[in-house]
Amino acid sequence: MNIGPVIACLFTSALLFLFSYLIWKKQEFTLIAAFNENTFRGDKNKLANAVGFFLMTSGVLILILPLGIGIVGLIAGQVISILIILGIVILVFYINRLSKSVA
């Protein structure tokens, strides 16, 4: 197993964990792309929870990526990629519904 991809995955995962912490726990909404506090009408706590949870889950998936590829093969990389893309789609729809669900 090459050490380069493992280090890249560790670095990427650490960044995702850091951003997850900053958004989820510290409520740093400026880290969310295209977030505008003036136009967002939904619950900011739910937004922070959703984005933070997605980033943490993505960090875990990226962390286990080299191990999965080493054990299962390249199909593990494809499955993890599909899971992350599916998570992005679900997150976008959730945020869109969250911003419109204001009474």
C-alpha positions in Angstrom: 0.0 0.0 0.0 1.4 3.4 -1.0 1.7 6.0 1.8 0.9 9.0 -0.4 -2.8 8.3 -0.8 -3.1 7.5 2.9 -1.6 10.8 3.8 -3.8 12.7 1.3 -6.9 11.0 2.8 -5.8 11.7 6.3 -5.2 15.4 5.5 -8.6 15.7 3.6 -10.4 13.9 6.4 -8.8 16.2 9.1 -9.9 19.3 7.1 -13.5 17.9 6.9 -13.5 17.2 10.6 -12.2 20.7 11.3 -14.9 22.4 9.1 -17.5 20.1 10.6 -16.6 21.2 14.1 -16.5 24.9 13.1 -19.9 24.8 11.4 -21.7 22.4 13.7 -20.5 23.4 17.1 -19.2 27.0 16.6 -21.9 28.1 14.2 -19.5 29.6 11.7 -22.0 30.0 8.9 -19.5 32.0 6.8 -17.8 28.7 5.9 -20.9 27.5 4.1 -20.7 28.4 0.4 -23.2 30.9 -0.8 -24.7 31.4 2.6 -26.3 34.8 3.1 -27.6 35.6 6.5 -30.0 38.3 5.1 -31.7 35.9 2.6 -31.8 32.7 4.7 -35.1 32.5 6.5 -34.9 29.0 7.9 -33.6 27.6 11.2 -29.9 28.2 11.4 -29.3 25.5 14.0 -30.8 22.8 11.7 -28.6 24.1 8.9 -25.5 23.9 11.0 -26.4 20.4 12.2 -27.1 19.2 8.7 -23.9 20.6 7.1 -21.8 19.6 10.1 -23.1 16.1 10.1 -22.6 15.8 6.3 -19.0 17.0 6.6 -18.3 14.6 9.5 -19.8 11.7 7.6 -17.8 12.6 4.5 -14.6 12.8 6.7 -15.2 9.3 8.0 -15.8 7.9 4.5 -12.6 9.6 3.2 -10.7 8.3 6.3 -11.7 4.6 5.6 -11.2 5.0 1.8 -7.6 3.7 1.6 -8.5 0.8 3.9 -11.5 -0.1 1.8 -9.5 0.1 -1.4 -6.8 -2.1 0.1 -9.3 -4.8 1.3 -12.1 -4.7 -1.2 -10.5 -3.1 -4.2 -11.5 -0.2 -6.4 -15.2 -0.9 -6.0 -14.9 0.5 -2.5 -13.8 3.9 -4.0 -16.7 3.8 -6.3 -19.2 3.1 -3.5 -17.8 5.8 -1.3 -17.9 8.3 -4.2 -21.5 7.4 -4.8 -22.4 7.8 -1.1 -20.8 11.2 -0.9 -22.5 12.4 -4.1 -25.9 11.1 -2.9 -25.2 12.9 0.4 -24.6 16.1 -1.4 -27.9 15.8 -3.3 -29.8 15.0 -0.2 -28.2 17.9 1.7 -29.0 20.4 -1.1 -32.7 19.3 -1.1 -32.8 19.5 2.7 -31.3 23.0 2.8 -33.7 24.1 0.1 -36.6 22.8 2.0 -35.3 24.2 5.3 -35.0 27.7 3.9 -38.6 27.6 2.5 -40.2 26.1 5.7 -40.5 29.4 7.5 -43.9 30.2 8.8 
